[in-house]
Amino acid sequence: MNPAERIQLVQAVTRHQSMIQAYAYAVVRDFHAAEDVFQEVAVIVAERWETVPTGDGLVPWLRETTRRKALEALRKQRRASAVLSESVLEKLGESFRPTGPADLKEALATCLSGLEGPSRAILEARCGDGLAGDVIAQRFGRTIQSVYSILKRTRLLLAQCVERKLAGGVS
């Protein structure tokens, strides 16, 4: 695989990030664990790029690799009782479809527009202005712990909202 093909492979995996995370989340039922699963899948792609299929073979390979890594994450968390049956995993896998970047951007924009109050202001200061947590705390008259707590809750709410939007649900 030449360098241009490797770049295309990385771009394809990046395009499928939301699909990988959504499938992982459906298995592990934990947003942060789903992010970890995506990272593990990305590492596998980076380490074994010579053996990763391209073209029509990529999505099935990503689906299977995501399923295995998600189940592994459940075992590590000792949540084996939460493992879904093989038939349910198969049904989930059938819905494993790419989501375009435009869909993700639109969902995020819609969810961001619903934010208001301190959550929005603090998120804008952190992500939009790039301010450090201590600067934000001072600016808004809060403790640094409360700023980080608000950021954590806001990001979680946004992630859940985006997931619902991408799944076709109502926020």
Secondary structure, 3 states (H helix, E strand, C coil): CCHHHHHHHHHHHHHCHHHHHHHHHHHHCCHHHHHHHHHHHHHHHHHCCCCCCCHHHHHHHHHHHHHHHHHHHHHHCCCHHHCCCHHHHHHHHHCCCCCCHHHHHHHHHHHHHCCCHHHHHHHHHHHHCCCCHHHHHHHHCCCHHHHHHHHHHHHHHHHHHHHHHHCCCCC
